Amino acid sequence: MSRRVVCLRHGQTLWNVEHRFQGHSDIPLDETGVAQAVRAASLLASLRPDMIVSSDLQRALTTASALGRVTGLDVAVDKDLRERGGGEWEGLTRDEIFAGWPREYAAWTAPGGEEVADVAERVSASIRRWAAELDPDGLLVIASHGAALRLGISRLLGLPPELWSALGGLGNCSWSVLEEGRKGWRLLEHNAGTLPEPIQSDDSPEVTQD
């Protein structure tokens, strides 16, 4: 028996479409995003989650609430699951950011924004905290944000900071699946939009099962 965590990115917003840095700005889902949340909920409900926890920003909370309605579960809210704060970049497009801060753009470090290490620590700590409340075979769904989840997952897996960029991003209403094994957390699926399937492989037993 292993605890599992599904890390679900929120649905599409207008700012996603316009390639604007959202950060802590509280932007709602657009019509497409609402439909994405409903679809994701219909799939993830079949996994019979035991708990749903969301960022306090409405784009994540609306996504989580769609799953809550299908499963009958309440949605807990945790501010530590917020997106990376964008400082002076929030609301700006990538072109505008590049034009105004070419050096900072190359490092993707927003003036007045959060450090990636701080985001990774707060998100991974939140996931650990909520997962600890599960039964040994429980399933937790975390509804959060693209950068926040990528960084939190990287930290949870024990990757060194120089390898965090090796983990790709998450599409709107796509998810990653983590499992707690004997040697810590491991990534079962990443940026998925379909339900996980049993793995049959020639890999070592401890990699494919407990």
C-alpha atoms as a printed R data frame, in Angstrom:
    type eleno elety resid chain resno       x      y       z
1   ATOM     1    CA   MET     A     1   0.000  0.000   0.000
2   ATOM     2    CA   SER     A     2   1.352  3.414  -0.957
3   ATOM     3    CA   ARG     A     3   0.131  6.948  -0.582
4   ATOM     4    CA   ARG     A     4  -0.352  8.725  -3.900
5   ATOM     5    CA   VAL     A     5  -0.645 12.387  -4.802
6   ATOM     6    CA   VAL     A     6  -2.159 13.740  -8.016
7   ATOM     7    CA   CYS     A     7  -0.777 17.215  -8.748
8   ATOM     8    CA   LEU     A     8  -3.365 18.949 -10.933
9   ATOM     9    CA   ARG     A     9  -2.717 22.219 -12.709
10  ATOM    10    CA   HIS     A    10  -5.644 24.618 -13.014
11  ATOM    11    CA   GLY     A    11  -7.652 25.141 -16.197
12  ATOM    12    CA   GLN     A    12  -7.020 27.790 -18.822
13  ATOM    13    CA   THR     A    13  -7.372 31.509 -18.133
14  ATOM    14    CA   LEU     A    14  -7.384 34.478 -20.493
15  ATOM    15    CA   TRP     A    15  -3.939 35.401 -19.233
16  ATOM    16    CA   ASN     A    16  -2.682 31.937 -20.217
17  ATOM    17    CA   VAL     A    17  -3.913 32.566 -23.736
18  ATOM    18    CA   GLU     A    18  -2.294 36.013 -23.787
19  ATOM    19    CA   HIS     A    19   0.971 34.624 -22.339
20  ATOM    20    CA   ARG     A    20   0.817 36.937 -19.322
21  ATOM    21    CA   PHE     A    21   2.672 36.235 -16.098
22  ATOM    22    CA   GLN     A    22  -0.086 35.457 -13.580
23  ATOM    23    CA   GLY     A    23   1.796 34.829 -10.344
24  ATOM    24    CA   HIS     A    24  -0.317 35.776  -7.342
25  ATOM    25    CA   SER     A    25  -2.816 37.731  -9.485
26  ATOM    26    CA   ASP     A    26  -6.230 36.167  -8.912
27  ATOM    27    CA   ILE     A    27  -7.354 35.471 -12.479
28  ATOM    28    CA   PRO     A    28 -10.485 33.349 -13.121
29  ATOM    29    CA   LEU     A    29 -10.814 30.446 -15.521
30  ATOM    30    CA   ASP     A    30 -12.135 31.302 -18.961
31  ATOM    31    CA   GLU     A    31 -14.863 29.265 -20.664
32  ATOM    32    CA   THR     A    32 -12.355 26.738 -21.986
33  ATOM    33    CA   GLY     A    33 -10.771 26.417 -18.553
34  ATOM    34    CA   VAL     A    34 -14.106 25.635 -16.927
35  ATOM    35    CA   ALA     A    35 -14.715 22.880 -19.496
36  ATOM    36    CA   GLN     A    36 -11.206 21.514 -18.892
37  ATOM    37    CA   ALA     A    37 -11.880 21.388 -15.145
38  ATOM    38    CA   VAL     A    38 -15.114 19.460 -15.676
39  ATOM    39    CA   ARG     A    39 -13.365 16.936 -17.923
40  ATOM    40    CA   ALA     A    40 -10.486 16.460 -15.505
41  ATOM    41    CA   ALA     A    41 -12.931 15.994 -12.642
42  ATOM    42    CA   SER     A    42 -14.818 13.274 -14.495
43  ATOM    43    CA   LEU     A    43 -11.574 11.325 -15.012
44  ATOM    44    CA   LEU     A    44  -9.931 11.863 -11.638
45  ATOM    45    CA   ALA     A    45 -13.102 11.016  -9.729
46  ATOM    46    CA   SER     A    46 -12.699  7.413 -10.876
47  ATOM    47    CA   LEU     A    47  -9.471  7.232  -8.851
48  ATOM    48    CA   ARG     A    48 -11.617  7.714  -5.722
49  ATOM    49    CA   PRO     A    49  -9.564 10.436  -4.047
50  ATOM    50    CA   ASP     A    50  -9.685 10.705  -0.275
51  ATOM    51    CA   MET     A    51  -8.780 14.373  -0.040
52  ATOM    52    CA   ILE     A    52  -8.668 17.489  -2.239
53  ATOM    53    CA   VAL     A    53  -6.512 20.493  -1.388
54  ATOM    54    CA   SER     A    54  -6.223 23.673  -3.462
55  ATOM    55    CA   SER     A    55  -4.313 26.889  -3.749
56  ATOM    56    CA   ASP     A    56  -6.389 29.839  -2.563
57  ATOM    57    CA   LEU     A    57  -6.261 31.506  -5.996
58  ATOM    58    CA   GLN     A    58  -9.588 31.129  -7.789
59  ATOM    59    CA   ARG     A    59  -8.260 29.513 -10.953
60  ATOM    60    CA   ALA     A    60  -7.017 26.562  -8.894
61  ATOM    61    CA   LEU     A    61  -9.923 26.573  -6.454
62  ATOM    62    CA   THR     A    62 -12.498 26.522  -9.264
63  ATOM    63    CA   THR     A    63 -10.652 23.572 -10.820
64  ATOM    64    CA   ALA     A    64 -10.576 21.721  -7.499
65  ATOM    65    CA   SER     A    65 -14.232 22.499  -6.801
66  ATOM    66    CA   ALA     A    66 -15.274 20.751 -10.013
67  ATOM    67    CA   LEU     A    67 -13.722 17.561  -8.649
68  ATOM    68    CA   GLY     A    68 -15.239 18.185  -5.256
69  ATOM    69    CA   ARG     A    69 -18.728 18.343  -6.733
70  ATOM    70    CA   VAL     A    70 -18.296 15.001  -8.512
71  ATOM    71    CA   THR     A    71 -16.755 13.187  -5.544
72  ATOM    72    CA   GLY     A    72 -18.728 14.843  -2.753
73  ATOM    73    CA   LEU     A    73 -15.477 15.838  -1.031
74  ATOM    74    CA   ASP     A    74 -14.861 19.219   0.560
75  ATOM    75    CA   VAL     A    75 -11.925 21.198  -0.795
76  ATOM    76    CA   ALA     A    76  -9.339 22.348   1.733
77  ATOM    77    CA   VAL     A    77  -7.454 25.554   0.896
78  ATOM    78    CA   ASP     A    78  -3.742 26.127   1.450
79  ATOM    79    CA   LYS     A    79  -2.076 29.414   0.555
80  ATOM    80    CA   ASP     A    80   1.286 27.633   0.375
81  ATOM    81    CA   LEU     A    81   0.126 26.078  -2.916
82  ATOM    82    CA   ARG     A    82  -0.008 29.464  -4.657
83  ATOM    83    CA   GLU     A    83   1.867 30.134  -7.864
84  ATOM    84    CA   ARG     A    84   5.319 31.694  -7.807
85  ATOM    85    CA   GLY     A    85   4.980 35.407  -7.130
86  ATOM    86    CA   GLY     A    86   5.945 37.460 -10.175
87  ATOM    87    CA   GLY     A    87   6.724 40.823  -8.612
88  ATOM    88    CA   GLU     A    88   6.905 43.556 -11.252
89  ATOM    89    CA   TRP     A    89   6.174 41.078 -14.044
90  ATOM    90    CA   GLU     A    90   2.639 40.142 -13.048
91  ATOM    91    CA   GLY     A    91   0.170 41.004 -15.797
92  ATOM    92    CA   LEU     A    92   2.899 41.467 -18.413
93  ATOM    93    CA   THR     A    93   3.378 39.375 -21.539
94  ATOM    94    CA   ARG     A    94   6.628 37.539 -22.220
95  ATOM    95    CA   ASP     A    95   7.447 40.051 -24.968
96  ATOM    96    CA   GLU     A    96   6.941 42.938 -22.539
97  ATOM    97    CA   ILE     A    97   9.108 41.236 -19.933
98  ATOM    98    CA   PHE     A    98  11.897 40.606 -22.444
99  ATOM    99    CA   ALA     A    99  11.778 44.214 -23.635
100 ATOM   100    CA   GLY     A   100  11.971 45.652 -20.135
101 ATOM   101    CA   TRP     A   101  14.264 43.186 -18.378
102 ATOM   102    CA   PRO     A   102  16.373 41.243 -20.923
103 ATOM   103    CA   ARG     A   103  18.966 40.107 -18.374
104 ATOM   104    CA   GLU     A   104  16.374 39.051 -15.793
105 ATOM   105    CA   TYR     A   105  14.328 37.400 -18.546
106 ATOM   106    CA   ALA     A   106  17.263 35.147 -19.430
107 ATOM   107    CA   ALA     A   107  17.439 33.985 -15.806
108 ATOM   108    CA   TRP     A   108  13.639 34.125 -15.420
109 ATOM   109    CA   THR     A   109  14.042 36.043 -12.172
110 ATOM   110    CA   ALA     A   110  11.362 38.679 -11.677
111 ATOM   111    CA   PRO     A   111  12.246 41.875  -9.810
112 ATOM   112    CA   GLY     A   112  10.360 41.709  -6.534
113 ATOM   113    CA   GLY     A   113   9.281 38.133  -7.271
114 ATOM   114    CA   GLU     A   114   9.818 34.906  -5.379
115 ATOM   115    CA   GLU     A   115  12.981 32.852  -5.536
116 ATOM   116    CA   VAL     A   116  12.460 29.419  -7.075
117 ATOM   117    CA   ALA     A   117  14.005 27.726  -4.022
118 ATOM   118    CA   ASP     A   118  11.438 29.364  -1.743
119 ATOM   119    CA   VAL     A   119   8.571 28.242  -3.976
120 ATOM   120    CA   ALA     A   120   9.920 24.697  -4.180
121 ATOM   121    CA   GLU     A   121  10.212 24.498  -0.406
122 ATOM   122    CA   ARG     A   122   6.760 25.849   0.456
123 ATOM   123    CA   VAL     A   123   4.943 23.736  -2.151
124 ATOM   124    CA   SER     A   124   6.782 20.501  -1.353
125 ATOM   125    CA   ALA     A   125   6.260 21.094   2.373
126 ATOM   126    CA   SER     A   126   2.529 21.573   1.766
127 ATOM   127    CA   ILE     A   127   2.280 18.350  -0.239
128 ATOM   128    CA   ARG     A   128   4.122 16.424   2.486
129 ATOM   129    CA   ARG     A   129   1.945 17.933   5.201
130 ATOM   130    CA   TRP     A   130  -1.341 17.004   3.542
131 ATOM   131    CA   ALA     A   131  -0.135 13.598   2.368
132 ATOM   132    CA   ALA     A   132   0.781 12.737   5.949
133 ATOM   133    CA   GLU     A   133  -2.939 12.855   6.790
134 ATOM   134    CA   LEU     A   134  -3.754 10.073   4.322
135 ATOM   135    CA   ASP     A   135  -4.219  6.431   5.149
136 ATOM   136    CA   PRO     A   136  -1.333  4.235   3.908
137 ATOM   137    CA   ASP     A   137  -3.201  3.593   0.630
138 ATOM   138    CA   GLY     A   138  -4.837  7.017   0.358
139 ATOM   139    CA   LEU     A   139  -5.018  9.367  -2.633
140 ATOM   140    CA   LEU     A   140  -4.636 13.142  -2.398
141 ATOM   141    CA   VAL     A   141  -5.409 15.588  -5.208
142 ATOM   142    CA   ILE     A   142  -3.503 18.886  -5.081
143 ATOM   143    CA   ALA     A   143  -4.855 21.671  -7.319
144 ATOM   144    CA   SER     A   144  -2.191 24.277  -7.931
145 ATOM   145    CA   HIS     A   145  -0.203 26.047 -10.653
146 ATOM   146    CA   GLY     A   146   2.328 25.240 -13.344
147 ATOM   147    CA   ALA     A   147   5.557 26.639 -11.916
148 ATOM   148    CA   ALA     A   148   4.564 25.914  -8.321
149 ATOM   149    CA   LEU     A   149   3.900 22.245  -9.060
150 ATOM   150    CA   ARG     A   150   6.983 21.745 -11.226
151 ATOM   151    CA   LEU     A   151   9.207 23.202  -8.513
152 ATOM   152    CA   GLY     A   152   7.429 21.440  -5.661
153 ATOM   153    CA   ILE     A   153   7.606 18.069  -7.396
154 ATOM   154    CA   SER     A   154  11.307 18.549  -8.157
155 ATOM   155    CA   ARG     A   155  12.008 19.305  -4.497
156 ATOM   156    CA   LEU     A   156   9.855 16.406  -3.310
157 ATOM   157    CA   LEU     A   157  11.785 14.013  -5.562
158 ATOM   158    CA   GLY     A   158  15.077 15.228  -4.124
159 ATOM   159    CA   LEU     A   159  16.405 16.614  -7.397
160 ATOM   160    CA   PRO     A   160  19.262 19.117  -7.014
161 ATOM   161    CA   PRO     A   161  18.321 22.671  -8.064
162 ATOM   162    CA   GLU     A   162  20.487 22.514 -11.184
163 ATOM   163    CA   LEU     A   163  18.241 19.705 -12.490
164 ATOM   164    CA   TRP     A   164  14.860 21.280 -11.711
165 ATOM   165    CA   SER     A   165  14.570 22.567 -15.274
166 ATOM   166    CA   ALA     A   166  14.788 18.966 -16.526
167 ATOM   167    CA   LEU     A   167  11.206 18.409 -15.396
168 ATOM   168    CA   GLY     A   168   8.883 19.767 -18.082
169 ATOM   169    CA   GLY     A   169   5.883 21.962 -17.473
170 ATOM   170    CA   LEU     A   170   2.237 21.010 -16.997
171 ATOM   171    CA   GLY     A   171  -0.522 21.856 -19.460
172 ATOM   172    CA   ASN     A   172  -3.784 23.353 -18.245
173 ATOM   173    CA   CYS     A   173  -5.758 20.694 -16.336
174 ATOM   174    CA   SER     A   174  -3.017 18.132 -16.829
175 ATOM   175    CA   TRP     A   175  -1.580 16.335 -13.834
176 ATOM   176    CA   SER     A   176   1.343 14.423 -12.421
177 ATOM   177    CA   VAL     A   177   1.115 11.370 -10.167
178 ATOM   178    CA   LEU     A   178   3.482 10.827  -7.249
179 ATOM   179    CA   GLU     A   179   3.759  7.736  -5.089
180 ATOM   180    CA   GLU     A   180   5.445  7.333  -1.725
181 ATOM   181    CA   GLY     A   181   7.733  4.317  -1.848
182 ATOM   182    CA   ARG     A   182  10.155  2.769   0.618
183 ATOM   183    CA   LYS     A   183  12.914  5.108  -0.538
184 ATOM   184    CA   GLY     A   184  10.832  8.268  -0.740
185 ATOM   185    CA   TRP     A   185   8.618  9.884  -3.340
186 ATOM   186    CA   ARG     A   186   8.766  8.929  -6.996
187 ATOM   187    CA   LEU     A   187   7.128 10.239 -10.143
188 ATOM   188    CA   LEU     A   188   4.761  7.774 -11.824
189 ATOM   189    CA   GLU     A   189   3.285 10.057 -14.503
190 ATOM   190    CA   HIS     A   190   3.926 13.629 -15.611
191 ATOM   191    CA   ASN     A   191   1.822 16.081 -17.605
192 ATOM   192    CA   ALA     A   192  -0.839 13.418 -18.128
193 ATOM   193    CA   GLY     A   193  -4.407 13.837 -19.296
194 ATOM   194    CA   THR     A   194  -5.468 10.215 -19.068
195 ATOM   195    CA   LEU     A   195  -5.785  7.844 -16.137
196 ATOM   196    CA   PRO     A   196  -2.654  6.001 -14.972
197 ATOM   197    CA   GLU     A   197  -2.349  2.360 -16.017
198 ATOM   198    CA   PRO     A   198  -0.475 -0.529 -14.348
199 ATOM   199    CA   ILE     A   199   3.170 -0.696 -15.417
200 ATOM   200    CA   GLN     A   200   4.610 -3.920 -16.787
201 ATOM   201    CA   SER     A   201   8.327 -3.702 -17.456
202 ATOM   202    CA   ASP     A   202  11.712 -5.356 -17.084
203 ATOM   203    CA   ASP     A   203  12.816 -2.694 -14.628
204 ATOM   204    CA   SER     A   204  13.824 -3.621 -11.078
205 ATOM   205    CA   PRO     A   205  10.950 -4.566  -8.736
206 ATOM   206    CA   GLU     A   206  11.534 -1.616  -6.408
207 ATOM   207    CA   VAL     A   207  11.061  0.769  -9.323
208 ATOM   208    CA   THR     A   208   7.845 -0.771 -10.608
209 ATOM   209    CA   GLN     A   209   6.270 -1.795  -7.322
210 ATOM   210    CA   ASP     A   210   6.770 -1.844  -3.557
